[in-house]
Amino acid sequence: MLCCLCPALGAPPPNTSWTQVGAVERFDHFKIKRRAIRITIPLGRTEQQVRATLERATRDLAKRTRASAVMVWAYRPGDQVKATYTVGLAVLAPNGKWEDAGEDAPKKLTIDLPKDGVYFRPAAKTTLGKGDECRFSESAKISRKRDAWLKSDIIAEAPKGAGGIVLEHYEKAITADFLFVRFRVLVRVDGRPIEGWVDGEVLTRK
């Protein structure tokens, strides 16, 4: 794990530190040298700061490896770094394209950073946490399992407006655009207490 806190030359731009997770990955194609790394970026940065971080990490990798093309996948702290990136992606390559690594063309930097991506969204747990009273903004199925929603897993359906209490919160970034959020709640349905998992989008603070 490499923590990049100091630049090779001069002072770094503010808030552009990053942490490399794992080793440099090789994606050579015949004699064409391509390298990639995965990094985590601390939360709380602006879009401009994240872009600057991605550019800095990418150019650092290019300088270290002297590869024809380099790529950086960025994640939030705590995200699974073996999956697709959850913050953004940067490529420094001929024409700015990874697949053009063997082309005799000027190198360009391209960055994929969704402006409304999960990195820039408030965490669901800051809105609803364990013990908070909640209300269903729409009718929703309740599952006995967090990750299973087959007919056999559904134990009840809470009507719109039903009130409950949050027992547990779970969130996982699947991609840079999609955040998987689930809450385990205790709610009364038809006069009986039901405990199970619901989609995070159907709950609001009571």
C-alpha positions in Angstrom: 0.0 0.0 0.0 1.4 3.3 -1.1 0.3 6.6 0.4 1.1 9.5 -1.9 1.5 12.6 0.2 4.5 14.2 -1.4 5.0 15.1 -5.1 8.2 14.4 -7.0 8.7 18.1 -7.7 7.4 21.1 -5.9 4.5 21.4 -3.5 1.3 19.3 -4.2 -2.0 21.0 -4.8 -4.1 21.0 -1.6 -6.3 18.0 -0.9 -4.8 15.7 -3.5 -3.4 12.9 -1.4 -4.3 9.3 -2.3 -3.5 5.8 -1.1 -2.6 3.0 -3.5 -4.2 -0.3 -2.7 -2.4 -3.4 -4.0 0.4 -3.6 -6.5 0.7 -2.1 -9.9 -1.3 -4.2 -12.4 0.1 -5.3 -15.8 -2.1 -5.3 -18.9 0.6 -5.7 -21.6 -0.5 -6.3 -25.1 2.3 -8.0 -27.1 5.2 -5.5 -26.6 2.9 -2.6 -25.6 3.4 -1.8 -21.9 0.2 -0.9 -20.0 -0.1 -0.4 -16.3 -2.9 0.3 -13.8 -3.4 0.9 -10.1 -6.3 1.2 -7.7 -6.4 4.0 -5.2 -8.7 5.3 -2.4 -9.5 9.0 -2.1 -10.6 10.5 1.3 -14.1 11.7 1.5 -15.1 15.3 1.6 -13.4 16.7 -1.5 -14.8 18.9 -4.2 -15.1 17.8 -7.8 -12.1 19.9 -8.7 -10.0 18.4 -5.9 -11.0 14.8 -6.9 -10.1 15.6 -10.6 -6.7 17.0 -9.4 -6.1 13.9 -7.3 -6.9 11.6 -10.2 -4.6 13.5 -12.5 -1.8 13.5 -10.0 -2.1 9.8 -9.3 -2.2 9.0 -13.1 0.9 11.2 -13.9 2.8 9.7 -11.0 2.1 6.2 -12.3 3.2 7.1 -15.8 6.4 8.5 -14.4 7.1 5.5 -12.2 6.4 2.9 -14.9 7.1 4.7 -18.2 4.2 2.7 -19.7 2.6 3.5 -23.1 -0.7 3.8 -21.3 -1.7 4.0 -17.6 -5.0 3.8 -15.8 -6.2 4.6 -12.3 -9.3 3.3 -10.7 -10.4 5.4 -7.7 -12.6 4.2 -4.7 -14.0 5.6 -1.5 -12.3 4.4 1.7 -13.9 1.1 2.7 -15.3 0.2 -0.8 -14.4 -3.1 -2.4 -11.5 -2.3 -4.7 -11.7 -5.5 -6.8 -15.0 -4.3 -8.3 -15.4 -1.5 -10.8 -14.4 2.0 -9.6 -16.7 3.8 -7.2 -15.3 7.3 -7.5 -13.7 7.8 -10.9 -11.4 6.6 -13.6 -8.4 8.3 -15.2 -6.4 7.2 -18.3 -3.2 8.7 -19.7 -2.6 7.3 -23.2 -2.3 8.1 -26.9 -5.5 10.0 -27.8 -6.6 9.5 -24.2 -7.7 6.0 -25.0 -6.4 2.8 -23.3 -6.9 0.8 -26.4 -4.7 3.2 -28.4 -1.6 2.4 -26.3 0.3 1.3 -29.4 -0.6 4.3 -31.5 2.0 6.9 -32.4 -0.1 9.8 -31.1 0.1 12.5 -28.4 -0.8 11.3 -25.0 -3.9 12.8 -23.4 -5.5 12.6 -20.0 -9.2 11.5 -19.8 -11.1 11.4 -16.6 -14.5 9.8 -16.0 -16.0 11.4 -12.8 -19.8 11.5 -12.4 -20.8 14.8 -10.9 -23.7 13.3 -9.1 -21.8 10.0 -8.3 -21.9 8.2 -5.0 -18.7 10.0 -3.8 -20.5 13.3 -3.8 -23.8 12.2 -2.2 -24.4 12.4 1.5 -24.1 9.0 3.2 -27.5 7.5 3.9 -26.5 6.8 7.5 -26.3 10.6 8.1 -30.0 10.8 7.2 -31.2 7.7 9.0 -29.4 5.8 11.7 -30.0 3.0 14.2 -32.9 3.9 16.5 -34.3 6.7 14.3 -38.0 6.8 13.7 -38.9 6.5 10.0 -41.8 6.5 7.7 -42.5 4.8 4.4 -42.7 7.3 1.6 -44.4 4.6 -0.6 -45.6 1.1 -0.2 -42.7 -1.4 -0.1 -42.0 -5.1 0.2 -40.1 -6.3 3.3 -37.6 -9.1 2.9 -36.3 -11.5 5.6 -32.9 -11.2 3.8 -30.9 -8.1 3.0 -29.7 -9.3 -0.4 -32.6 -11.5 -1.5 -36.0 -10.4 -2.9 -37.6 -13.4 -4.3 -41.2 -14.1 -3.6 -40.2 -16.6 -1.0 -38.1 -14.0 0.8 -40.9 -11.4 1.2 -42.5 -11.5 4.6 -44.9 -8.5 4.3 -45.6 -5.3 2.4 -45.7 -2.0 4.4 -48.2 0.6 3.2 -47.3 4.1 2.3 -47.2 6.2 5.5 -46.4 3.3 7.8 -44.1 4.2 10.7 -41.2 2.2 12.0 -37.8 2.2 13.7 -34.4 1.7 12.0 -32.6 -1.3 13.4 -29.6 -1.4 11.1 -28.2 0.4 8.1 -26.2 -1.1 5.2 -24.7 0.7 2.2 -22.3 -0.4 -0.6 -21.2 1.4 -3.7 -21.7 -0.9 -6.7 -20.4 1.6 -9.3 -19.6 5.3 -9.3 -23.2 6.0 -10.0 -25.1 3.4 -8.0 -25.2 3.1 -4.2 -26.9 0.0 -2.8 -28.7 1.0 0.4 -30.7 -1.2 2.7 -32.3 -0.7 6.1 -33.5 -3.3 8.6 -36.6 -1.9 10.2 -39.2 -2.8 12.8 -42.6 -1.7 11.5 -46.3 -2.6 12.2 -48.2 -4.1 9.4 -51.9 -4.9 9.9 -51.4 -4.5 13.7 -48.5 -6.9 14.0 -44.7 -6.1 14.4 -42.6 -7.0 11.3 -38.8 -7.0 11.3 -37.0 -7.1 8.0 -35.0 -5.4 5.2 -36.3 -2.6 2.9 -34.8 -0.6 0.1 -33.2 2.6 1.3 -35.2 4.8 -1.1 -38.6 4.1 0.5 -37.8 5.5 3.9 -37.9 9.1 5.2 -37.4 10.5 8.7 -40.6 10.6 10.7 
